Amino acid sequence: NMEPSTCQLSCILYAFLFISSCFTQGQCPDDERMWVPFGQSCYHFVHGEEDVAKRYSIDQARDKCGGFGLLTVPNAQVNNFVVDYSLKQWKGNINIWLGMYYSSDVDEFKWNDETPLSYKNWEDGPNIEDLEMPLVDTCVMLHASSGKWENVSCSRQEENGVVCETAQSKLRNSPLLLALVVLSVVVILGLSLVFWFIQQRSSSGLFLLPSFEYHPPFRSPTADQTCLVEAEEFEEMS
């Protein structure tokens, strides 16, 4: 049997984990578009009719995302996720615009949010020296069939598919959520104390229902018993 302190410690630990999970979980934008959560971000794959990806120029792609960024790929897990999801949701192979540009200040590619490339998956390398276009007109697309990246012209390249991206928002300022968390903690602690109390009563041999002793009903003595009692009283008097 657990001691009271151990029981209470376990309840507090479970309650703490529950609160932590509620306040660290994220959510995707609540709009008419379908957002797919993965990792710490949400992704919207722009669809056409019957799950066929629609193709847009780079400027149209930015407008289509409407305030959200184009796809960024910080690691191999996100790269594989985009490839797998694209092949399952879109009919046919398609290329996807990446939210990336070439910075002439540092002579390297950077994400549109100025984040450096911590992960790279070039098909044949960036090949900046061999580009037949101005550096300011350099964009990058992801081949959904292979997951490889290729630098292309932003203006002359044929249109590509669009994946919008945004970070998951944290549920930290919801009064309703806070009330539910507090209520859940109170319920958990209350039930734990009730179970502990019942367990202690059972282990000590005490029960919630009172015990009664059985007393047989009064019965008058038989004739033989009456004679025996009178004989005993006569012997005592003589």
Order of alpha helices (4+ residues) and beta strands (2+ residues): alpha-beta-beta-beta-alpha-beta-alpha-beta-beta-beta-beta-beta-beta-beta-alpha-alpha
